[in-house]
Amino acid sequence: MKAIAAVDRNWGIGMDGGLLARLPSDMAYFREKTLGRTLIMGRKTLEGLPGGRPLAGRATLLLSRDPAYRADCEVFGSVEACLARVAGLGADEALVAGGAEIYRQFLPWCDECLITKIDAAFPADRHFENLDESAAFQLAWEGEALSENGLSYRFSAYRRLGLGPGRAAAEGGACAGEGPWQG
Ligand SMILES: NC(=O)c1ccc[n+]([C@@H]2O[C@H](COP(=O)([O-])OP(=O)(O)OC[C@H]3O[C@@H](n4cnc5c(N)ncnc54)[C@H](OP(=O)(O)O)[C@@H]3O)[C@@H](O)[C@H]2O)c1
């Protein structure tokens, strides 16, 4: 499973329920990487989407503790219930699309993180784990600096070293660099 996120210099991802910056080319990248696939997202992120509706052309697996929250996407009341649903999908089918609570809880099951790095520091109240300081992930690829709307940014990918604690527990294998996850 992959996570996909846009972060600033401090790994900030959001403020007051919204994104930190609008980068049309990053939105196009997000669309390219997710179209036809399945997104895992939290209730607050869904409510921040245009019209508060699931994105077209993608199935949405929504995390909410209110099972009757809405009828236009599948709602899961726990990480485990959502993972059981994802287990029936192909390896690259599901992408974790935020927000912070959801990235944090699903990261142990992610092998790769597609990170758009914006070279700016915004006020932020939601963050992604700093993968540059993580013993569990290493930078696998980083694109050239691009610019749009007065902002410099690059696409990058981080790959997990070994199994994550989630999969290690499930498969009885070894994981790299992380203690038991406090989900
Ligand atoms: N930069 C990026 O790439 C990016 C991407 C996505 C989002 N964001 C930003 O992130 C922010 C939102 O993140 P957030 O952390 O506040 O909220 P969130 O992760 O989007 O959603 C949190 C909600 O998910 C549900 N939830 C969380 N854990 C759960 C669990 N274990 N079981 C069942 N339901 C669970 C709960 O919904 P209920 O309250 O309904 O129970 C909870 O209130 C926004 O600012 C958004 O713009 C940024």
The ligand as a Gaussian input file, in Angstrom:
#p B3LYP/6-31G(d) Opt

LIG

0 1
 N       -1.246000      17.787000       2.230000
 C       -1.891000      16.663000       1.976000
 O       -1.458000      15.854000       1.167000
 C       -3.180000      16.374000       2.690000
 C       -3.930000      15.239000       2.354000
 C       -5.101000      14.986000       3.052000
 C       -5.521000      15.839000       4.055000
 N       -4.773000      16.935000       4.342000
 C       -5.171000      17.851000       5.418000
 O       -5.244000      17.124000       6.660000
 C       -6.220000      17.768000       7.498000
 C       -7.209000      16.726000       7.984000
 O       -6.526000      15.745000       8.766000
 P       -7.062000      15.309000      10.217000
 O       -6.005000      14.514000      10.866000
 O       -7.587000      16.512000      10.925000
 O       -8.361000      14.447000       9.884000
 P       -8.563000      13.116000       8.988000
 O       -7.420000      12.182000       9.244000
 O       -8.860000      13.493000       7.595000
 O       -9.930000      12.547000       9.609000
 C      -10.018000      12.298000      10.982000
 C      -11.315000      11.540000      11.207000
 O      -11.185000      10.205000      10.684000
 C      -11.910000       9.321000      11.499000
 N      -10.987000       8.358000      12.088000
 C       -9.677000       8.560000      12.428000
 N       -9.155000       7.427000      12.911000
 C      -10.145000       6.504000      12.881000
 C      -10.217000       5.136000      13.249000
 N       -9.158000       4.469000      13.755000
 N      -11.392000       4.491000      13.079000
 C      -12.475000       5.134000      12.567000
 N      -12.463000       6.426000      12.181000
 C      -11.308000       7.090000      12.347000
 C      -12.607000      10.156000      12.566000
 O      -13.853000      10.534000      11.994000
 P      -15.198000      10.770000      12.902000
 O      -14.907000      12.020000      13.684000
 O      -16.303000      10.905000      11.891000
 O      -15.337000       9.539000      13.759000
 C      -11.691000      11.355000      12.666000
 O      -12.320000      12.503000      13.198000
 C       -6.858000      18.865000       6.654000
 O       -6.228000      20.102000       6.946000
 C       -6.543000      18.446000       5.232000
 O       -6.521000      19.529000       4.321000
 C       -3.614000      17.211000       3.690000

